[in-house]
Amino acid sequence: MRFNKPDRTITFECWPRNVDVTSPDAKQYEGWPKTIRQQDNYGRKAVAYLPTIEVTGMQDPVVQVVRESDGEVVYTLRIQGQQFRPKVFAKGKYTLHVGEPGTDRGKTISGIPALPPDEQKTLEVEL
């Protein structure tokens, strides 16, 4: 596997046994390599979305989505940039933790209702 951190892609390679992969004419199995994006790795279909968060004061914060009905962490992701629209898999209310884990630079916002996919709102988060 090769990880491209800036692009957030993962490339999987599959070589035949006993192939010298350093040879210029070496070939992988047909159809390889395969590349996916990081978020493709969590391919659940969204039922709803939370408001788009717009973060100021921090680049690439970690966003954690927590379902309030049972306190379960839905997912945690370091976003790219300062804007992100969290997808969720059930209607209801959610809590967002936004910031840098292990530091005092973060905010928690509770009681955020899930929105239908066609509804857009923005939530400003200043860190």
N, CA, C and O atoms as a MOPAC input file, in Angstrom:
PM7 MOZYME 1SCF
protein

 N      0.84600 1    -1.17000 1     0.00000 1
 C      0.00000 1     0.00000 1     0.00000 1
 C      0.89200 1     1.23200 1     0.00000 1
 O      1.97500 1     1.25100 1     0.58500 1
 N      0.39000 1     2.26500 1    -0.68400 1
 C      1.05300 1     3.56600 1    -0.65900 1
 C      0.02100 1     4.60200 1    -0.23600 1
 O     -1.08900 1     4.63900 1    -0.76600 1
 N      0.39700 1     5.44000 1     0.72200 1
 C     -0.48600 1     6.48400 1     1.22600 1
 C      0.00400 1     7.82600 1     0.70000 1
 O      1.17300 1     8.17700 1     0.86000 1
 N     -0.89800 1     8.57200 1     0.07300 1
 C     -0.58800 1     9.92500 1    -0.36700 1
 C     -1.34700 1    10.84200 1     0.58600 1
 O     -2.53400 1    11.10700 1     0.39600 1
 N     -0.65300 1    11.32000 1     1.60800 1
 C     -1.31200 1    12.10300 1     2.65100 1
 C     -1.90400 1    13.41200 1     2.12900 1
 O     -3.04100 1    13.73200 1     2.47500 1
 N     -1.18300 1    14.18100 1     1.31000 1
 C     -1.79100 1    15.43800 1     0.83800 1
 C     -3.07900 1    15.21700 1     0.03200 1
 O     -4.02900 1    15.99100 1     0.15200 1
 N     -3.10700 1    14.16100 1    -0.78700 1
 C     -4.29700 1    13.87900 1    -1.60500 1
 C     -5.32400 1    13.02300 1    -0.87500 1
 O     -6.46500 1    12.89700 1    -1.31900 1
 N     -4.91500 1    12.43900 1     0.24500 1
 C     -5.75400 1    11.51400 1     1.01100 1
 C     -6.23000 1    10.34700 1     0.15500 1
 O     -7.41100 1    10.00100 1     0.13300 1
 N     -5.26700 1     9.75200 1    -0.54800 1
 C     -5.56900 1     8.56500 1    -1.34100 1
 C     -4.71300 1     7.40300 1    -0.85600 1
 O     -3.63900 1     7.59100 1    -0.28300 1
 N     -5.21800 1     6.20000 1    -1.10200 1
 C     -4.52200 1     4.97200 1    -0.74100 1
 C     -4.43800 1     4.13400 1    -2.01600 1
 O     -5.45500 1     3.86300 1    -2.65400 1
 N     -3.23300 1     3.73000 1    -2.37800 1
 C     -3.04400 1     2.90200 1    -3.56100 1
 C     -2.61800 1     1.51100 1    -3.11500 1
 O     -1.64200 1     1.34400 1    -2.38400 1
 N     -3.37100 1     0.51800 1    -3.57000 1
 C     -3.08200 1    -0.88400 1    -3.27300 1
 C     -2.41000 1    -1.49300 1    -4.49500 1
 O     -2.86400 1    -1.30600 1    -5.62400 1
 N     -1.33500 1    -2.21600 1    -4.26200 1
 C     -0.61400 1    -2.87500 1    -5.34500 1
 C     -0.71300 1    -4.38400 1    -5.17000 1
 O     -0.86200 1    -4.88500 1    -4.05600 1
 N     -0.62800 1    -5.09600 1    -6.28100 1
 C     -0.69700 1    -6.55500 1    -6.23300 1
 C      0.22200 1    -7.11500 1    -7.31800 1
 O     -0.09200 1    -7.07600 1    -8.50800 1
 N      1.35500 1    -7.63100 1    -6.87500 1
 C      2.38900 1    -8.12800 1    -7.77900 1
 C      2.37000 1    -9.64800 1    -7.80900 1
 O      2.11800 1   -10.28600 1    -6.78700 1
 N      2.63700 1   -10.23700 1    -8.98200 1
 C      2.79600 1   -11.69000 1    -9.03000 1
 C      3.99700 1   -12.13400 1    -8.19000 1
 O      4.96600 1   -11.39000 1    -8.03400 1
 N      3.92300 1   -13.32500 1    -7.66600 1
 C      5.01000 1   -13.86500 1    -6.84300 1
 C      6.29800 1   -13.92900 1    -7.66900 1
 O      6.27600 1   -14.21800 1    -8.86600 1
 N      7.40200 1   -13.65600 1    -7.00800 1
 C      8.74800 1   -13.71900 1    -7.58500 1
 C      9.02600 1   -12.67200 1    -8.66700 1
 O      9.96900 1   -12.83600 1    -9.44100 1
 N      8.24500 1   -11.62000 1    -8.73900 1
 C      8.50900 1   -10.53800 1    -9.68500 1
 C      9.45500 1    -9.55100 1    -9.01300 1
 O      9.28800 1    -9.20900 1    -7.84300 1
 N     10.45200 1    -9.10000 1    -9.77400 1
 C     11.34900 1    -8.06700 1    -9.28600 1
 C     10.65900 1    -6.72400 1    -9.50300 1
 O     10.67200 1    -6.19500 1   -10.61500 1
 N     10.05800 1    -6.16900 1    -8.45300 1
 C      9.26500 1    -4.94200 1    -8.58600 1
 C     10.12900 1    -3.73100 1    -8.93600 1
 O      9.60300 1    -2.69400 1    -9.34200 1
 N     11.44700 1    -3.85300 1    -8.78400 1
 C     12.33700 1    -2.73700 1    -9.14200 1
 C     12.68500 1    -2.73000 1   -10.63000 1
 O     13.25300 1    -1.75900 1   -11.13000 1
 N     12.35100 1    -3.79500 1   -11.33000 1
 C     12.63500 1    -3.87800 1   -12.76100 1
 C     11.70600 1    -2.94000 1   -13.53600 1
 O     10.50500 1    -2.91200 1   -13.26700 1
 N     12.24000 1    -2.17000 1   -14.49200 1
 C     11.39500 1    -1.22400 1   -15.24900 1
 C     10.25300 1    -1.88700 1   -16.02500 1
 O      9.23400 1    -1.24600 1   -16.28300 1
 N     10.40900 1    -3.15700 1   -16.39900 1
 C      9.34200 1    -3.81800 1   -17.15800 1
 C      8.44600 1    -4.70300 1   -16.29000 1
 O      7.62600 1    -5.45700 1   -16.81400 1
 N      8.60000 1    -4.61400 1   -14.96100 1
 C      7.74800 1    -5.39900 1   -14.05000 1
 C      6.31100 1    -4.90200 1   -14.13500 1
 O      6.05500 1    -3.70000 1   -14.19200 1
 N      5.38000 1    -5.85100 1   -14.14100 1
 C      3.96000 1    -5.50100 1   -14.22800 1
 C      3.18500 1    -6.15500 1   -13.08600 1
 O      3.45300 1    -7.28800 1   -12.68500 1
 N      2.21700 1    -5.39600 1   -12.58000 1
 C      1.32700 1    -5.94300 1   -11.56600 1
 C      0.25400 1    -6.78000 1   -12.26000 1
 O      0.15600 1    -6.79500 1   -13.48700 1
 N     -0.54700 1    -7.47600 1   -11.45000 1
 C     -1.67200 1    -8.21000 1   -12.01900 1
 C     -2.57100 1    -7.25200 1   -12.78300 1
 O     -2.60700 1    -6.05500 1   -12.49700 1
 N     -3.29000 1    -7.78600 1   -13.75000 1
 C     -4.20400 1    -6.96300 1   -14.54500 1
 C     -5.23000 1    -6.28900 1   -13.63100 1
 O     -5.80100 1    -6.92000 1   -12.74200 1
 N     -5.44800 1    -5.00000 1   -13.87000 1
 C     -6.40000 1    -4.23000 1   -13.06400 1
 C     -5.79800 1    -3.57600 1   -11.84200 1
 O     -6.48600 1    -2.86500 1   -11.10900 1
 N     -4.51500 1    -3.81200 1   -11.61800 1
 C     -3.82400 1    -3.23500 1   -10.46500 1
 C     -2.80600 1    -2.22000 1   -10.95300 1
 O     -2.30000 1    -2.35900 1   -12.06600 1
 N     -2.49400 1    -1.22000 1   -10.17200 1
 C     -2.91700 1    -0.94200 1    -8.80300 1
 C     -4.32500 1    -0.34700 1    -8.74800 1
 O     -4.87000 1     0.08100 1    -9.76500 1
 N     -4.89600 1    -0.32900 1    -7.55800 1
 C     -6.21000 1     0.26900 1    -7.31400 1
 C     -6.03200 1     1.40300 1    -6.30600 1
 O     -5.34600 1     1.24500 1    -5.29700 1
 N     -6.65600 1     2.54300 1    -6.58900 1
 C     -6.53400 1     3.70800 1    -5.72300 1
 C     -7.91900 1     4.12600 1    -5.24800 1
 O     -8.86400 1     4.20400 1    -6.03400 1
 N     -8.02400 1     4.39500 1    -3.94200 1
 C     -9.27200 1     4.89900 1    -3.37600 1
 C     -8.97200 1     6.17100 1    -2.59700 1
 O     -7.83800 1     6.41200 1    -2.18400 1
 N    -10.00900 1     6.97800 1    -2.40400 1
 C     -9.88800 1     8.16100 1    -1.54300 1
 C    -10.19700 1     7.74500 1    -0.10600 1
 O    -10.91800 1     6.77400 1     0.12400 1
 N     -9.65400 1     8.47700 1     0.84700 1
 C     -9.83400 1     8.14000 1     2.25700 1
 C    -11.31600 1     8.01200 1     2.60600 1
 O    -11.70700 1     7.05700 1     3.27800 1
 N    -12.13200 1     8.94100 1     2.17000 1
 C    -13.54300 1     8.89900 1     2.55100 1
 C    -14.31100 1     7.79800 1     1.82500 1
 O    -15.39700 1     7.42300 1     2.26700 1
 N    -13.77700 1     7.26900 1     0.72300 1
 C    -14.39800 1     6.11500 1     0.06800 1
 C    -14.32400 1     4.88800 1     0.96300 1
 O    -15.13000 1     3.96600 1     0.84000 1
 N    -13.35400 1     4.88700 1     1.85800 1
 C    -13.13900 1     3.75700 1     2.73800 1
 C    -14.26700 1     3.61400 1     3.76200 1
 O    -14.38200 1     2.58300 1     4.42500 1
 N    -15.09000 1     4.64100 1     3.88500 1
 C    -16.24200 1     4.61600 1     4.78600 1
 C    -17.46400 1     4.94000 1     3.93200 1
 O    -18.00400 1     6.04400 1     3.99200 1
 N    -17.88400 1     3.97500 1     3.14900 1
 C    -18.84700 1     4.20500 1     2.09400 1
 C    -20.31300 1     4.15600 1     2.46500 1
 O    -21.15900 1     4.00800 1     1.58300 1
 N    -20.64300 1     4.27700 1     3.74700 1
 C    -22.06600 1     4.26900 1     4.09900 1
 C    -22.76900 1     5.44100 1     3.43800 1
 O    -22.21700 1     6.53700 1     3.33300 1
 N    -23.98600 1     5.19800 1     2.99800 1
 C    -24.77500 1     6.24100 1     2.34900 1
 C    -25.39800 1     7.15200 1     3.40900 1
 O    -25.97000 1     6.68500 1     4.39400 1
 N    -25.27300 1     8.44200 1     3.18600 1
 C    -25.82600 1     9.42300 1     4.12100 1
 C    -27.35000 1     9.42300 1     4.05800 1
 O    -27.94100 1     9.37100 1     2.97900 1
 N    -27.97200 1     9.48200 1     5.22400 1
 C    -29.42200 1     9.65900 1     5.33100 1
 C    -29.73500 1    11.14500 1     5.44800 1
 O    -30.75500 1    11.62900 1     4.95600 1
 N    -28.82700 1    11.85300 1     6.11300 1
 C    -29.00100 1    13.28600 1     6.34600 1
 C    -27.61100 1    13.90600 1     6.50800 1
 O    -26.59100 1    13.21800 1     6.45800 1
 N    -27.60500 1    15.21800 1     6.70100 1
 C    -26.34100 1    15.94600 1     6.88500 1
 C    -26.49100 1    16.91500 1     8.04200 1
 O    -27.59900 1    17.32800 1     8.38500 1
 N    -25.37500 1    17.26800 1     8.63200 1
 C    -25.35300 1    18.34800 1     9.60400 1
 C    -25.00300 1    19.62000 1     8.85200 1
 O    -24.54500 1    19.55100 1     7.71200 1
 N    -25.20900 1    20.77500 1     9.46200 1
 C    -24.82700 1    22.00600 1     8.78600 1
 C    -23.34100 1    21.98300 1     8.41800 1
 O    -22.53100 1    21.36000 1     9.10400 1
 N    -23.00600 1    22.65500 1     7.35000 1
 C    -21.60900 1    22.79700 1     6.94800 1
 C    -20.89000 1    23.60700 1     8.01300 1
 O    -21.30900 1    24.71500 1     8.34500 1
 N    -19.81000 1    23.05600 1     8.54500 1
 C    -19.05800 1    23.82000 1     9.53600 1
 C    -17.99400 1    24.63800 1     8.81100 1
 O    -17.33300 1    24.15700 1     7.89200 1
 N    -17.84800 1    25.87900 1     9.24700 1
 C    -16.81200 1    26.76800 1     8.74400 1
 C    -15.95100 1    27.16000 1     9.93900 1
 O    -16.39100 1    27.89200 1    10.82600 1
 N    -14.72400 1    26.66500 1     9.94900 1
 C    -13.82500 1    26.83700 1    11.07900 1
 C    -12.90000 1    28.02100 1    10.82800 1
 O    -12.33700 1    28.16100 1     9.74200 1
 N    -12.74700 1    28.86600 1    11.83200 1
 C    -11.74000 1    29.91200 1    11.78300 1
 C    -10.78200 1    29.69900 1    12.94800 1
 O    -11.17800 1    29.22100 1    14.01100 1
 N     -9.52900 1    30.05500 1    12.73800 1
 C     -8.54000 1    29.93700 1    13.79600 1
 C     -7.77500 1    28.63700 1    13.81900 1
 O     -6.90500 1    28.45200 1    14.67000 1
 N     -8.08000 1    27.71500 1    12.89500 1
 C     -7.34700 1    26.44700 1    12.83100 1
 C     -7.50600 1    25.85600 1    11.44200 1
 O     -8.59400 1    25.86500 1    10.86800 1
 N     -6.41300 1    25.34500 1    10.91600 1
 C     -6.42000 1    24.65700 1     9.62600 1
 C     -6.47400 1    23.15200 1     9.87900 1
 O     -5.78000 1    22.65500 1    10.76600 1
 N     -7.27300 1    22.43300 1     9.12800 1
 C     -7.36200 1    20.97000 1     9.19000 1
 C     -7.69600 1    20.43200 1    10.58600 1
 O     -6.97800 1    19.56800 1    11.08900 1
 N     -8.76200 1    20.91600 1    11.22000 1
 C     -9.10400 1    20.39500 1    12.54800 1
 C     -9.67700 1    18.97900 1    12.47300 1
 O    -10.06700 1    18.49700 1    11.41000 1
 N     -9.71300 1    18.33700 1    13.63100 1
 C    -10.37200 1    17.03900 1    13.75500 1
 C    -11.84000 1    17.30700 1    14.09100 1
 O    -12.15500 1    18.13000 1    14.95000 1
 N    -12.72700 1    16.59700 1    13.39500 1
 C    -14.16700 1    16.71300 1    13.64500 1
 C    -14.67800 1    15.34800 1    14.08900 1
 O    -14.48000 1    14.34100 1    13.40800 1
 N    -15.33300 1    15.33400 1    15.23700 1
 C    -15.94800 1    14.09500 1    15.73300 1
 C    -17.45000 1    14.30200 1    15.79200 1
 O    -17.93600 1    15.29100 1    16.34000 1
 N    -18.18500 1    13.34500 1    15.21400 1
 C    -19.64300 1    13.39200 1    15.17800 1
 C    -20.16700 1    12.35500 1    16.16400 1
 O    -19.82700 1    11.17500 1    16.07700 1
 N    -21.01500 1    12.81400 1    17.12100 1
 C    -21.56600 1    11.93500 1    18.15200 1
 C    -23.08900 1    11.97400 1    18.08000 1
 O    -23.68700 1    13.05000 1    18.10400 1
 N    -23.71300 1    10.80900 1    17.99400 1
 C    -25.17500 1    10.71100 1    17.98200 1
 C    -25.67000 1    10.89600 1    19.41100 1
 O    -25.26400 1    10.14800 1    20.30000 1
 N    -26.53600 1    11.87300 1    19.65000 1
 C    -26.97300 1    12.19200 1    21.00400 1
 C    -27.93600 1    11.17600 1    21.59200 1
 O    -28.01900 1    11.04900 1    22.81400 1
 N    -28.66700 1    10.44800 1    20.75300 1
 C    -29.65400 1     9.49500 1    21.28400 1
 C    -29.01500 1     8.39700 1    22.12200 1
 O    -29.63900 1     7.87800 1    23.04700 1
 N    -27.77200 1     8.03900 1    21.80400 1
 C    -27.11500 1     6.97200 1    22.56000 1
 C    -25.65000 1     7.28100 1    22.90200 1
 O    -24.97300 1     6.45600 1    23.51500 1
 N    -25.16100 1     8.46100 1    22.51100 1
 C    -23.79300 1     8.85100 1    22.83100 1
 C    -22.73200 1     8.16900 1    21.98800 1
 O    -21.54200 1     8.29200 1    22.27800 1
 N    -23.14200 1     7.45200 1    20.94800 1
 C    -22.17200 1     6.72800 1    20.12300 1
 C    -21.42400 1     7.66800 1    19.17600 1
 O    -22.01900 1     8.54400 1    18.54900 1
 N    -20.11200 1     7.46700 1    19.08800 1
 C    -19.30400 1     8.20300 1    18.12100 1
 C    -19.59500 1     7.61800 1    16.74300 1
 O    -19.36500 1     6.43400 1    16.50000 1
 N    -20.10200 1     8.45600 1    15.84700 1
 C    -20.41800 1     8.01400 1    14.49500 1
 C    -19.12800 1     7.89500 1    13.69100 1
 O    -18.89900 1     6.87800 1    13.03600 1
 N    -18.29100 1     8.91400 1    13.73300 1
 C    -16.96600 1     8.86600 1    13.13500 1
 C    -16.16000 1    10.07400 1    13.59000 1
 O    -16.70000 1    11.05300 1    14.10600 1
 N    -14.85300 1     9.97400 1    13.38200 1
 C    -13.91600 1    11.04400 1    13.68300 1
 C    -13.01100 1    11.19700 1    12.47000 1
 O    -12.49800 1    10.21000 1    11.94400 1
 N    -12.81700 1    12.43100 1    12.02600 1
 C    -12.06600 1    12.67100 1    10.79200 1
 C    -11.31000 1    13.99200 1    10.88400 1
 O    -11.86400 1    15.00400 1    11.31300 1
 N    -10.05200 1    13.97500 1    10.48200 1
 C     -9.33400 1    15.24300 1    10.32700 1
 C     -9.70800 1    15.76800 1     8.94600 1
 O     -9.40200 1    15.15100 1     7.92600 1
 N    -10.37500 1    16.91800 1     8.93400 1
 C    -10.83900 1    17.46200 1     7.66600 1
 C     -9.69400 1    18.17000 1     6.95100 1
 O     -8.68500 1    18.51900 1     7.56300 1
 N     -9.86300 1    18.37200 1     5.66400 1
 C     -8.91000 1    19.14900 1     4.88700 1
 C     -9.45700 1    20.55500 1     4.77000 1
 O    -10.56700 1    20.76300 1     4.28000 1
 N     -8.68000 1    21.51000 1     5.21800 1
 C     -9.11400 1    22.89300 1     5.12700 1
 C     -9.90800 1    23.30800 1     6.34800 1
 O     -9.66300 1    22.84300 1     7.46100 1
 N    -10.87000 1    24.19800 1     6.11400 1
 C    -11.62900 1    24.77200 1     7.22100 1
 C    -13.14300 1    24.64200 1     7.03300 1
 O    -13.91800 1    25.26500 1     7.75800 1
 N    -13.55400 1    23.84000 1     6.06700 1
 C    -14.98400 1    23.69000 1     5.79500 1
 C    -15.29300 1    22.21800 1     5.58400 1
 O    -14.54300 1    21.49400 1     4.92900 1
 N    -16.42800 1    21.78400 1     6.16000 1
 C    -16.80000 1    20.36900 1     6.06500 1
 C    -18.28600 1    20.22300 1     6.33200 1
 O    -18.82200 1    20.84700 1     7.24800 1
 N    -18.95400 1    19.39800 1     5.53300 1
 C    -20.36900 1    19.08400 1     5.74400 1
 C    -20.48300 1    17.62900 1     6.20300 1
 O    -20.39600 1    16.71400 1     5.38400 1
 N    -20.67900 1    17.41000 1     7.51500 1
 C    -20.71700 1    16.03500 1     8.03200 1
 C    -21.96700 1    15.28000 1     7.56900 1
 O    -23.08800 1    15.78000 1     7.65900 1
 N    -21.74000 1    14.06200 1     7.07100 1
 C    -22.87200 1    13.20200 1     6.75600 1
 C    -23.21900 1    12.38900 1     7.98500 1
 O    -22.35100 1    12.07700 1     8.80100 1
 N    -24.49700 1    12.04500 1     8.11500 1
 C    -24.95100 1    11.19500 1     9.21600 1
 C    -25.88300 1    10.13300 1     8.65300 1
 O    -26.35700 1    10.25100 1     7.52300 1
 N    -26.14200 1     9.10400 1     9.43600 1
 C    -26.83000 1     7.92700 1     8.93000 1
 C    -28.18100 1     7.68600 1     9.57500 1
 O    -28.80400 1     6.64400 1     9.37300 1
 N    -28.62800 1     8.66600 1    10.35800 1
 C    -29.95100 1     8.60400 1    10.97600 1
 C    -30.39300 1    10.02500 1    11.29700 1
 O    -29.56800 1    10.90500 1    11.54300 1
 N    -31.68000 1    10.23200 1    11.29100 1
 C    -32.20200 1    11.52700 1    11.71200 1
 C    -31.99500 1    11.66200 1    13.21000 1
 O    -31.77700 1    10.66700 1    13.90100 1
 N    -32.06100 1    12.86800 1    13.70700 1
 C    -31.88600 1    13.08000 1    15.13900 1
 C    -30.95200 1    14.24200 1    15.40000 1
 O    -30.65200 1    15.03600 1    14.50800 1
 N    -30.49600 1    14.32600 1    16.64500 1
 C    -29.59300 1    15.40200 1    17.03700 1
 C    -28.20000 1    14.84400 1    17.28600 1
 O    -28.01900 1    13.69500 1    17.69000 1
 N    -27.22000 1    15.71200 1    17.02700 1
 C    -25.82500 1    15.30700 1    17.10600 1
 C    -25.00400 1    16.34700 1    17.85200 1
 O    -25.37800 1    17.51500 1    17.95700 1
 N    -23.87600 1    15.88200 1    18.36500 1
 C    -22.87400 1    16.75100 1    18.97800 1
 C    -21.63000 1    16.70600 1    18.10700 1
 O    -21.22900 1    15.64200 1    17.63400 1
 N    -21.02200 1    17.86800 1    17.90000 1
 C    -19.75700 1    17.94600 1    17.17100 1
 C    -18.65600 1    18.38600 1    18.12000 1
 O    -18.82500 1    19.33600 1    18.88500 1
 N    -17.53500 1    17.69300 1    18.06800 1
 C    -16.31100 1    18.11300 1    18.73900 1
 C    -15.37100 1    18.53700 1    17.62100 1
 O    -15.06600 1    17.74300 1    16.73100 1
 N    -14.90800 1    19.78300 1    17.65800 1
 C    -14.06800 1    20.31900 1    16.60000 1
 C    -12.80500 1    20.90300 1    17.22100 1
 O    -12.89000 1    21.69800 1    18.15800 1
 N    -11.64100 1    20.52300 1    16.71600 1
 C    -10.40400 1    21.09500 1    17.23600 1
 C     -9.23000 1    20.16500 1    17.09700 1
 O     -9.17900 1    19.34000 1    16.18500 1
 N     -8.28200 1    20.29900 1    18.00900 1
 C     -7.07600 1    19.47800 1    18.02300 1
 C     -7.09400 1    18.62500 1    19.28500 1
 O     -6.95100 1    19.15400 1    20.38700 1
 N     -7.26800 1    17.29900 1    19.14000 1
 C     -7.31400 1    16.41900 1    20.30800 1
 C     -6.04200 1    16.54100 1    21.15800 1
 O     -4.94600 1    16.74700 1    20.63500 1
 N     -6.21100 1    16.41300 1    22.44900 1
 C     -5.08700 1    16.45000 1    23.36400 1
 C     -4.61000 1    17.84900 1    23.70800 1
 O     -3.61000 1    18.02300 1    24.40400 1
 N     -5.33700 1    18.85000 1    23.21300 1
 C     -4.99900 1    20.24100 1    23.53000 1
 C     -6.25400 1    20.92500 1    24.04700 1
 O     -7.33200 1    20.33100 1    24.07000 1
 N     -6.10700 1    22.17800 1    24.46100 1
 C     -7.28400 1    22.93500 1    24.89000 1
 C     -7.88800 1    23.71500 1    23.72200 1
 O     -8.76400 1    24.55600 1    23.92500 1
 N     -7.42900 1    23.44500 1    22.51800 1
 C     -7.94900 1    24.12000 1    21.33000 1
 C     -9.06400 1    23.28000 1    20.71000 1
 O     -8.81500 1    22.42100 1    19.86400 1
 N    -10.27400 1    23.53900 1    21.13700 1
 C    -11.39700 1    22.80700 1    20.60500 1
 C    -12.70900 1    23.35400 1    21.12100 1
 O    -12.74500 1    24.08400 1    22.11100 1
 N    -13.78400 1    22.99600 1    20.44400 1
 C    -15.12600 1    23.38600 1    20.85600 1
 C    -16.05200 1    22.20000 1    20.69900 1
 O    -15.85500 1    21.33800 1    19.84300 1
 N    -17.06800 1    22.17800 1    21.54600 1
 C    -18.12200 1    21.18000 1    21.46800 1
 C    -19.43100 1    21.90900 1    21.24700 1
 O    -19.76800 1    22.84300 1    21.97500 1
 N    -20.16900 1    21.47100 1    20.23300 1
 C    -21.47100 1    22.05900 1    19.93000 1
 C    -22.49400 1    20.92700 1    19.99100 1
 O    -22.36500 1    19.93400 1    19.27600 1
 N    -23.50100 1    21.07400 1    20.83500 1
 C    -24.50200 1    20.02400 1    21.02600 1
 C    -25.85400 1    20.44800 1    20.47100 1
 O    -26.09700 1    21.62200 1    20.19200 1
 N    -26.72200 1    19.46100 1    20.32100 1
 C    -28.09400 1    19.72300 1    19.90900 1
 C    -28.24700 1    20.10400 1    18.45100 1
 O    -29.18600 1    20.81700 1    18.09900 1
 N    -27.34500 1    19.64500 1    17.59500 1
 C    -27.41000 1    19.99200 1    16.17000 1
 C    -28.34000 1    19.01300 1    15.46600 1
 O    -28.06200 1    17.81400 1    15.43400 1
 N    -29.44400 1    19.50500 1    14.90200 1
 C    -30.36400 1    18.59400 1    14.22000 1
 C    -29.85100 1    18.20700 1    12.83500 1
 O    -29.27000 1    19.02400 1    12.12100 1
 N    -30.07600 1    16.95200 1    12.47200 1
 C    -29.74900 1    16.47600 1    11.12500 1
 C    -30.67900 1    17.14600 1    10.12400 1
 O    -31.85400 1    17.38000 1    10.40800 1
 N    -30.13900 1    17.45100 1     8.95200 1
 C    -30.89500 1    18.13300 1     7.90200 1
 C    -31.09700 1    17.19400 1     6.71800 1
 O    -30.25700 1    16.33000 1     6.46500 1
 N    -32.20600 1    17.35200 1     5.98800 1
 C    -32.36700 1    16.58300 1     4.75300 1
 C    -31.22800 1    16.93400 1     3.78200 1
 O    -30.68300 1    18.03600 1     3.84900 1
 N    -30.86800 1    16.01700 1     2.88900 1
 C    -29.74900 1    16.26200 1     1.97300 1
 C    -29.85700 1    17.54700 1     1.15200 1
 O    -28.84100 1    18.14200 1     0.79400 1
 N    -31.07500 1    17.97200 1     0.85600 1
 C    -31.23900 1    19.16600 1     0.01300 1
 C    -31.29200 1    20.48000 1     0.80600 1
 O    -31.42000 1    21.55400 1     0.21800 1
 N    -31.19400 1    20.39600 1     2.12800 1
 C    -31.22800 1    21.61400 1     2.95200 1
 C    -29.81600 1    22.00300 1     3.36000 1
 O    -29.04500 1    21.17100 1     3.83700 1
 N    -29.48700 1    23.26800 1     3.16800 1
 C    -28.15000 1    23.76500 1     3.47300 1
 C    -28.19500 1    24.77700 1     4.60400 1
 O    -29.00800 1    25.70200 1     4.58800 1
 N    -27.32400 1    24.60200 1     5.57900 1
 C    -27.12200 1    25.58600 1     6.64000 1
 C    -25.64000 1    25.63100 1     6.93800 1
 O    -24.89100 1    24.72700 1     6.56900 1
 N    -25.21900 1    26.69800 1     7.61200 1
 C    -23.81500 1    26.85300 1     7.95800 1
 C    -23.69500 1    27.04800 1     9.45800 1
 O    -24.52300 1    27.71600 1    10.07700 1
 N    -22.66200 1    26.46000 1    10.03300 1
 C    -22.37200 1    26.59300 1    11.45500 1
 C    -20.93600 1    27.09200 1    11.57600 1
 O    -19.99800 1    26.40300 1    11.17600 1
 N    -20.76700 1    28.30400 1    12.13300 1
 C    -19.43800 1    28.87200 1    12.27600 1
 C    -18.82300 1    28.40800 1    13.59100 1
 O    -19.46700 1    28.45900 1    14.63900 1
 N    -17.57600 1    27.95700 1    13.52800 1
 C    -16.85300 1    27.47500 1    14.69200 1
 C    -15.54300 1    28.26100 1    14.76800 1
 O    -14.67800 1    28.13700 1    13.90100 1
 N    -15.41400 1    29.06500 1    15.81500 1
 C    -14.19500 1    29.85400 1    15.98900 1
 C    -13.32300 1    29.20600 1    17.05100 1
 O    -13.76000 1    28.99600 1    18.18300 1
 N    -12.08900 1    28.89100 1    16.68200 1
 C    -11.16100 1    28.25200 1    17.62000 1
 C    -10.02600 1    29.19800 1    17.97500 1
 O     -9.14300 1    28.83800 1    18.75300 1

